[in-house]
Amino acid sequence: MRIGLIAEGGYPYVSGDARLWCDRLVRGLDRHEFDIYALSRSERQEDEGWVPLPAQVSRVRTAPMWSAEDDGVVYGRRARRRFAEHYGELAAVLCAGGGAGADDASGDPSATEADRFGSALYGLAELARDEGGLVGALRSEAAVRALEHSCRSRGALRTAREARVPDLLAVAAHLERALRPLSLDWYEDDGLGAVDLCHATSGGSAALPGLLARHFFGVPLLLTEYGVRLRTHYLAAPDSSPAVRSLLAAFHGALAAETYARAALVTPGNGHARRWQERCGADRAKLRTVNPGMDAGRFAEVGESAACADPDSLVWVGRVEPAKDLVSLLHAFAEVRKEEPKTRLRIVGTPAGPEGAAYLGHCRALAAQLFPDEAEGPHRVGDNPVSFEEIGAPDIPNLADAYASGAVTVLSSVVEGFPIGLVEAMFCGRATVSTDVGAVVEVIGGTGLVVPPRNPRALAEACVALLRDPERRERLGAAARARALELFTVEQNVAAFHGIYLEIVSRTPVRRVVLDDTGDPLPFAVPAEAHVPGHWTESPTRPTPRNGPPRPPGTPVRATAMPTPEGAR
């Protein structure tokens, strides 16, 4: 079958989010054909280029989300009226909170607002398709005036009525950026209309092209969220005014609800994400948890040997940032040293941006304060039992060696989605102590110790318990490795999506019309398996497609050439 894989700030860019997951998925499903539709996040990301693409990627189409030139489209009177109607309806839904309105026949006010939002969204998409673009209209004074009129209307929420001109300008600018995918030229018969299934790799703007492919062509949509995008928006922009936060939360909430409602299936990466999706309106019957797939091969040698470089060491591995709460870890380690004076702590990682660099400096200063110079003893690291290291050092050449350098791996985060570092430690057969955040309990499944977050004393007691019991460490490490190999490998992830693809396509017949010699529709002329190379794609005569000339015998259906990265941009 032919898959339209849609990503925002991700695959196939070298610095893209979820790049490894998407690349492994595409390579693992080599019997399918993939068209990549990528929304880039920055000019720098585009300049860094793409990862090497496998042969099953037929083409790549890209579009920037970080900028959009004015399309130069001049609307006539009728088009301006259509824009005012649809944008005004969209603004009215946001000002009503996305769920407060008149009851519909079923007595559910939120259903009425969802229908209004969907009608306005697809009305704007149809306008953009008919007129050649929507960017100029979204940036126009008419858009701001429509937003202001809705905020001042009788049914608007109090926070919306309090919006001032700077607030309205900020909201209008955000809506213009979020709705840029509506103006793309991807929604044609030779674009997303040619695929059998759209797979959006995240919610938000990445899901918009999939929604429009479903609206215009009936193409089914699969949504994968390893991090719930709506949750991210709720936590973003804390310094904005209440009016801006309220209106943007209503927009992203309505967009998430529309995506969940129209998707054939939704695949969260863990139970934590699944619970968030249910709270945000996803139908439980549509949810299929698919754990992320990780490469276990690079941890095989360490995991099989279960060797430990230092039985008296704790090791932390990850990106250094405030959410990892290394401050609590350092205070916990101070308690550990009182019980086990020989213990050392190795913090292995690089800072995440300027904020991470400042946090790393704070942690270094705290370590020097908590542990004054200790020049005696065989376990001295410089003059401090805490070491801050990076992968690539002589004694830590790679990631697997980082986990092998300690007897116990510690995760001290206060915010965590899917704990990738914890799974890596499990592949290495390490005993672990983790804080109860995100999907930690679901991932560890009883093969490690879990303590409350921001509780240094509990963290210290769990670490001491494992440091004093080598047999327990070995038992937990072996169980953790077995669990990780069963649930979190690339192979299980690819197999799960292969089955989901087939299930969705089997329930959604292909709607592309092919006519026979007499001009009548030819049923089942373009089945999904027609894209798989083989004898069934060859025939002495082929019917004439509705849009295009006859193809010579043996030509695969809708075969396309993939452009070079320069040509795609």
Buried (B, 14 or more C-beta within 10 A) or exposed (E): BBBBBBBBBBBBBEBBBBBBBBBBBBBBBEEBBBBBBBBBBBEEBBEEEBBEBEEBBBBBBBBBBBEBEEBEBEBEEEBBEBBBBBBBBBBBBBBBBBBBBEEBEEEEBBBBBBBBBBBBBBBBBBBBBEBEBBBBBBBBEBBBBBBBBBBEBEEBBEBBEBBEEEBBBBBBBBBBEBBBBBBBEBBEBEBBBBBBBBBBBBBBBBBBBBBBBBBBBEBBBBBBBBBBBBBBBBEEBEEBBEBBBBBBBBBBBBBBBBBBBBBBBBBBBBBBBBBBBBEBBBEEEBBBBBBBBBEBEBBBEBBEEBEBBBEBBBBBBBEBBBBBBBBBBBBBBBBBBEBBEBBBBBBBBBBBEEEBBBBBEEBBEBBEEBBEEBEEEEBEBEEBBBBBBEBEEEEBEEBBBBBBBBBBBBBBBBBBBBBBBBBBBBBBBBBBBBBBBBBBBBBBBEBBBBBEBEBBEBBBBBBBBBBEEEEEBBEBBBBBBBBBBEBBBBEBBBBBBBEBBBBBBEEBEBEBEBBEEEEEEBEEBBBBEBBBEEEEBEEEEBBBBEEEEEBEEEEBBBEEEBEEBEEBB
